Amino acid sequence: MEQGSAREGVRPAYAPGAFSRAPADGRTRECRVPEQARGERARGERAGGERTGGRPADGEQARGEHTHSEPPAPRAVQRHSVRGQILDALRAALVDGELVPGQVYSAPALGARFGVSATPVREAMQRLAVEGAVEVVPNRGFRVSERGPRELAELAEVRALIEVPVMLGLARTVPAHRWCGLRPLAEATVTAAAVGDRAAYAESDRAFHRAVLTLSGNEQLVAVADELHRRSQWPLMSGPATRRADLLADASEHTALLDALVSQDLVVVQALVREHFAGADR
């Protein structure tokens, strides 16, 4: 899961006999809700219909009933600033290792590389400096921060302290069909891992974790966890780049975790989440 990890060996993906996972080729697999959960959900829906005298649920139109159609909601206008695009490009370059730890980069040189002026690059770099990804070097530019294994291990420890108890709590309360709705996000990590796209994997990895933690309803927790997650994806000062086999092993943990959450297997959930973070500091 973590782009910055330097691992001596390759962690094997979970075999079907241990924890179920999606195929490595990224094909979407059907999410099956346990029979008991389906029965409880169906009984709840029938009970709701009886209480309302068989009337359709809110927002549904009864057959033959005429209602005034409401005007469609206005489409959201996508406004991507140049600074935002440059910030995304710089973050991808950090994850891919194109921006080398310890090296100093000037805003004009990076602007020429991206075909923009130095101003949006400088603004984006200032944002990365706030996040701790780079350091400001007066009259020269920005130095990519150098990180060692200890910092990565500390980030993994803090993330585990936050996410493990939250996921265990969610496993006890969130119904199976809600977890099935997150299947496409887990599959997206498999797709990115299969082609070795580290930047795409980093984005899909964080998107999956954000979606899981969002079910807690705690926006502050989601924001803090996402920032820690982003920092854990920056490359180490030295060491080999993350291999595709490592990405596939991490991606398989996402799909296996969903399977355990759907079946409410708390023992497997805890084991998977702890293994997930233990692999982050290797």
Secondary structure, DSSP 4 states (H G I P E B T S, - for coil): --TT---SSPPPPPPTTTS----TT------PPPHHHHHHHHHHHHHHHHHTTTPPPTT---TT---PPPPPPPPPPP---HHHHHHHHHHHHHHHT-S-TT-EE-HHHHHHHHTS-HHHHHHHHHHHHHHTSEEEETTTEEEEPP--HHHHHHHHHHHHHHHHHHHHHHHHHS-HHHHHTTHHHHHHHHHHHHTT-HHHHHHHHHHHHHHHHHTTT-HHHHHHHHHHHHHHTSPPSSSPPPPHHHHHHHHHHHHHHHHHHHTT-HHHHHHHHHHHHHGGG-
